[in-house]
Amino acid sequence: MAVLPDNSPGRDKLKEEIDRLEAVKTGVRKPSLERTELSEMEYDPPSDESLRAQAENDLGAYRSQGIENIKQESAQNEENLKKNKSEYENARSASLKKLETAYGNASETVDSDILKRGLARSSIAVNEKSGLAEAYAAQSAEIMREYDLKISDIDKEISSVGAKLNKALNDFNLSYAAKLNEKLNELKAEREKKTKEVLEYNNSIREKQAKLDNERLKTESSLYSDALSQQQKATDLDNLTPEARDAVYKSVYAKMDEYLSSMSKSQAKLEFLNHTLYRDHLSDYYYYKLYDKYGR
């Protein structure tokens, strides 16, 4: 059976375990550098319902003030109409009173004239009084007709105040709905812009974080390799106490024995005899012990 290739995963793992055992025994530890952790931006996009509530809140004063202005204008208009009606009614009464006074004066003048002429019971007196009464009645009717028309028109306007108010409120509500929709679209656009900005920023932070982490790991590995190299030069296994050195060889022997025992006898022999790994990391005692078990 052919020997395992030089790049055997099993042997590579064994070599890592041997390096670890030798490093631990000589006091070398892989350094752990403090991680520089960048902060990402946190953003919880508001829901459509939240944005609508915000838009309604932002336009709350505009809506309430608009409705209040319409109601106040309607009330003022109704008050003005009622005031005008009252003025027309007063003017009508005054005109009728004035006419009545003028008629009374005219009637007294006619009576006085008739008495002076001694015509109190004549047909002339009757005709003059009758003509005066007809004139009074005609003018009085004209005054009533004129003012009644004006008052009637005002009554119609007063009756339409409620309808006009409802129409004004409906028109305002349509305008408000359009304004609310415009505001909502603005808030949604702001949300989309903010979401995009946060995503771009966090992607940039993650990229920087990955580079920093990679650099940290490279630095740790480099420092560890340098430390192992320096430690090996400064405190080689030969510089340890006999007991410590033997403990290292014993641990390494156990790992090698475990690895070789996982193979068939012929495969283990080829592995042992064809790779310097076993000679380089064992004392003579443990090497020949391993040789007796797998190399013969």
C-alpha positions as CSV (number, residue, x, y, z in Angstrom):
1,M,0.0,0.0,0.0
2,A,1.4,3.4,-0.9
3,V,2.4,5.9,1.8
4,L,0.1,8.7,2.6
5,P,0.8,11.9,0.6
6,D,2.8,14.8,2.2
7,N,-0.3,16.9,2.4
8,S,-2.3,14.4,4.4
9,P,-5.0,16.2,6.5
10,G,-4.5,13.6,9.3
11,R,-0.8,14.3,9.5
12,D,-1.3,18.0,9.2
13,K,-3.6,17.8,12.2
14,L,-1.1,15.7,14.1
15,K,1.6,18.3,13.4
16,E,-0.7,21.1,14.7
17,E,-1.3,19.1,17.9
18,I,2.5,18.5,18.3
19,D,3.2,22.2,17.9
20,R,0.5,22.9,20.5
21,L,1.9,20.5,23.0
22,E,5.4,21.8,22.5
23,A,4.3,25.4,22.7
24,V,2.2,24.8,25.9
25,K,5.1,23.1,27.6
26,T,7.4,25.9,26.7
27,G,5.0,28.5,27.9
28,V,4.1,30.1,24.6
29,R,0.4,31.1,24.1
30,K,-1.3,32.4,21.1
31,P,-1.9,36.2,21.7
32,S,-5.4,37.5,21.7
33,L,-5.6,41.1,20.7
34,E,-8.4,43.4,21.8
35,R,-11.0,43.6,19.1
36,T,-11.9,47.0,17.8
37,E,-15.6,46.9,17.3
38,L,-17.3,49.4,15.1
39,S,-20.9,50.5,15.9
40,E,-23.6,50.1,13.3
41,M,-26.4,52.6,12.9
42,E,-29.7,51.4,14.3
43,Y,-32.9,52.5,12.6
44,D,-36.4,51.0,13.0
45,P,-38.4,52.2,10.0
46,P,-41.8,53.5,11.1
47,S,-44.9,51.6,9.7
48,D,-47.3,53.2,7.3
49,E,-49.8,53.5,10.2
50,S,-47.2,55.4,12.2
51,L,-46.5,57.7,9.3
52,R,-50.2,58.4,8.8
53,A,-50.6,59.2,12.5
54,Q,-47.6,61.5,12.3
55,A,-48.9,63.2,9.1
56,E,-52.3,63.7,10.8
57,N,-50.6,65.1,13.9
58,D,-48.5,67.5,11.8
59,L,-51.6,68.8,10.1
60,G,-53.8,68.7,13.2
61,A,-53.5,72.4,13.8
62,Y,-54.1,73.2,10.2
63,R,-57.2,71.1,10.1
64,S,-58.7,72.3,13.3
65,Q,-58.0,75.9,12.6
66,G,-59.4,75.6,9.0
67,I,-62.6,74.1,10.3
68,E,-62.9,76.7,13.1
69,N,-62.3,79.5,10.6
70,I,-65.1,78.1,8.3
71,K,-67.5,77.8,11.2
72,Q,-66.7,81.3,12.5
73,E,-67.1,82.8,9.0
74,S,-70.4,81.0,8.6
75,A,-71.6,82.2,12.1
76,Q,-70.5,85.7,11.3
77,N,-72.3,85.7,8.0
78,E,-75.5,84.4,9.6
79,E,-75.2,87.1,12.3
80,N,-74.7,89.8,9.6
81,L,-77.7,88.6,7.7
82,K,-79.9,88.6,10.9
83,K,-78.6,92.1,11.6
84,N,-79.5,93.2,8.1
85,K,-82.9,91.7,8.5
86,S,-83.5,93.4,11.8
87,E,-82.4,96.7,10.2
88,Y,-84.8,96.2,7.3
89,E,-87.6,95.4,9.8
90,N,-86.8,98.6,11.8
91,A,-86.6,100.6,8.6
92,R,-89.9,99.3,7.5
93,S,-91.5,100.2,10.8
94,A,-89.9,103.6,10.7
95,S,-91.1,104.2,7.1
96,L,-94.7,103.1,8.0
97,K,-94.6,105.3,11.1
98,K,-93.4,108.2,9.1
99,L,-96.0,107.6,6.5
100,E,-98.7,107.3,9.2
101,T,-97.5,110.6,10.7
102,A,-97.6,112.3,7.3
103,Y,-101.0,110.9,6.7
104,G,-102.3,112.1,10.0
105,N,-100.9,115.6,9.4
106,A,-102.4,115.7,5.9
107,S,-105.8,114.5,7.3
108,E,-105.8,117.2,9.9
109,T,-105.0,119.8,7.3
110,V,-107.8,118.6,5.0
111,D,-110.2,118.6,8.0
112,S,-109.2,122.1,9.0
113,D,-109.6,123.4,5.4
114,I,-113.0,121.8,5.0
115,L,-114.2,123.3,8.2
116,K,-113.0,126.7,7.2
117,R,-114.9,126.4,4.0
118,G,-117.9,124.9,5.6
119,L,-117.8,121.8,3.6
120,A,-117.6,119.2,6.4
121,R,-120.5,117.2,5.1
122,S,-120.1,117.9,1.4
123,S,-119.1,115.4,-1.3
124,I,-115.9,117.5,-1.7
125,A,-114.9,116.6,1.8
126,V,-115.7,113.0,1.3
127,N,-113.7,112.8,-1.9
128,E,-110.7,114.6,-0.4
129,K,-110.6,112.3,2.6
130,S,-111.1,109.2,0.5
131,G,-108.3,110.2,-1.9
132,L,-106.0,110.8,1.1
133,A,-106.8,107.4,2.5
134,E,-106.2,105.7,-0.8
135,A,-102.8,107.4,-1.2
136,Y,-101.9,106.3,2.3
137,A,-102.9,102.7,1.7
138,A,-101.0,102.6,-1.6
139,Q,-97.8,104.1,-0.1
140,S,-98.1,101.8,2.9
141,A,-98.5,98.8,0.7
142,E,-95.5,99.8,-1.4
143,I,-93.4,100.2,1.7
144,M,-94.4,96.8,2.9
145,R,-93.8,95.2,-0.5
146,E,-90.4,96.8,-0.9
147,Y,-89.2,95.7,2.5
148,D,-90.9,92.3,2.5
149,L,-88.9,91.5,-0.7
150,K,-85.7,92.5,1.0
151,I,-86.5,90.6,4.2
152,S,-87.6,87.5,2.1
153,D,-84.3,87.5,0.3
154,I,-82.4,87.7,3.6
155,D,-84.5,84.9,5.0
156,K,-83.5,82.7,2.1
157,E,-79.9,83.5,2.7
158,I,-80.2,82.7,6.4
159,S,-81.9,79.4,5.5
160,S,-79.0,78.5,3.1
161,V,-76.3,79.2,5.8
162,G,-76.3,75.6,7.0
163,A,-76.0,74.2,3.4
164,K,-73.2,76.6,2.6
165,L,-71.4,75.6,5.8
166,N,-71.6,71.9,4.9
167,K,-70.3,72.6,1.4
168,A,-67.5,74.7,2.7
169,L,-66.6,71.9,5.2
170,N,-66.7,69.3,2.5
171,D,-64.6,71.4,0.2
172,F,-62.1,71.9,3.0
173,N,-62.0,68.1,3.8
174,L,-61.2,67.4,0.2
175,S,-58.4,69.9,0.3
176,Y,-57.2,68.5,3.6
177,A,-57.2,64.9,2.3
178,A,-55.0,66.0,-0.6
179,K,-52.7,67.8,1.7
180,L,-52.6,64.8,4.0
181,N,-51.7,62.5,1.1
182,E,-49.0,64.9,0.0
183,K,-47.5,65.0,3.6
184,L,-47.7,61.2,3.9
185,N,-45.8,60.7,0.6
186,E,-43.1,63.1,1.9
187,L,-42.8,61.1,5.1
188,K,-42.6,57.8,3.1
189,A,-39.9,59.3,0.9
190,E,-37.9,60.4,4.0
191,R,-38.3,56.9,5.5
192,E,-37.0,55.3,2.2
193,K,-34.1,57.8,2.1
194,K,-33.2,57.1,5.8
195,T,-33.4,53.3,5.3
196,K,-31.1,53.5,2.3
197,E,-28.6,55.7,4.2
198,V,-28.6,53.4,7.2
199,L,-28.1,50.3,4.9
200,E,-25.3,51.9,3.0
201,Y,-23.6,53.1,6.2
202,N,-23.9,49.7,7.9
203,N,-22.6,47.9,4.8
204,S,-19.6,50.2,4.9
205,I,-19.1,49.5,8.7
206,R,-19.4,45.7,8.2
207,E,-16.8,45.9,5.4
208,K,-14.4,47.9,7.6
209,Q,-15.1,45.6,10.6
210,A,-14.2,42.5,8.4
211,K,-11.0,44.2,7.4
212,L,-10.1,45.1,11.0
213,D,-10.9,41.5,12.2
214,N,-8.9,40.0,9.4
215,E,-5.9,42.3,10.2
216,R,-6.3,41.4,13.9
217,L,-6.2,37.7,13.1
218,K,-3.2,38.1,10.9
219,T,-1.4,40.1,13.5
220,E,-2.3,37.5,16.2
221,S,-1.0,34.7,13.9
222,S,2.1,36.6,13.1
223,L,2.8,37.4,16.7
224,Y,2.2,33.8,17.6
225,S,4.5,32.5,14.9
226,D,7.2,35.0,16.0
227,A,6.8,34.0,19.6
228,L,7.0,30.3,18.8
229,S,10.1,31.0,16.7
230,Q,11.7,33.1,19.4
231,Q,10.7,30.7,22.1
232,Q,12.1,27.8,20.2
233,K,15.4,29.7,19.8
234,A,15.5,30.9,23.4
235,T,14.0,27.9,25.2
236,D,14.5,24.9,23.1
237,L,13.3,21.6,24.5
238,D,16.9,20.9,25.5
239,N,16.8,23.9,27.8
240,L,13.9,22.5,29.8
241,T,14.3,20.4,32.9
242,P,14.6,16.7,32.2
243,E,11.2,16.1,33.8
244,A,9.5,18.8,31.7
245,R,11.2,17.7,28.5
246,D,10.2,14.1,29.1
247,A,6.6,15.1,29.7
248,V,6.6,16.9,26.3
249,Y,8.0,13.8,24.5
250,K,5.6,11.6,26.3
251,S,2.6,13.7,25.2
252,V,3.8,13.9,21.6
253,Y,4.4,10.1,21.6
254,A,0.8,9.5,22.7
255,K,-0.5,11.6,19.9
256,M,1.7,9.9,17.3
257,D,0.7,6.4,18.7
258,E,-3.0,7.4,18.5
259,Y,-2.6,8.5,14.9
260,L,-0.6,5.5,13.7
261,S,-2.9,3.0,15.4
262,S,-5.8,4.3,13.3
263,M,-4.1,2.8,10.2
264,S,-3.4,-0.8,9.1
265,K,-0.1,-2.3,10.2
266,S,1.5,-2.0,6.7
267,Q,0.2,1.5,6.2
268,A,1.4,2.6,9.7
269,K,4.9,1.2,8.9
270,L,5.1,3.1,5.6
271,E,3.9,6.3,7.3
272,F,6.4,5.9,10.2
273,L,9.5,5.1,8.0
274,N,8.9,7.6,5.3
275,H,8.2,10.8,7.2
276,T,10.7,12.7,9.4
277,L,8.0,14.1,11.6
278,Y,8.4,11.2,14.0
279,R,12.2,11.4,14.3
280,D,12.2,15.2,14.6
281,H,9.8,15.5,17.6
282,L,10.8,12.5,19.8
283,S,13.6,11.7,22.0
284,D,15.6,8.5,21.3
285,Y,13.7,6.6,23.9
286,Y,10.3,7.4,22.6
287,Y,11.3,7.2,18.9
288,Y,12.6,3.7,19.3
289,K,9.6,2.8,21.4
290,L,7.5,3.9,18.5
291,Y,9.8,2.2,16.0
292,D,9.4,-1.1,17.9
293,K,5.7,-0.8,17.6
294,Y,5.3,0.3,14.0
295,G,8.6,0.3,12.2
296,R,9.7,-3.3,12.2
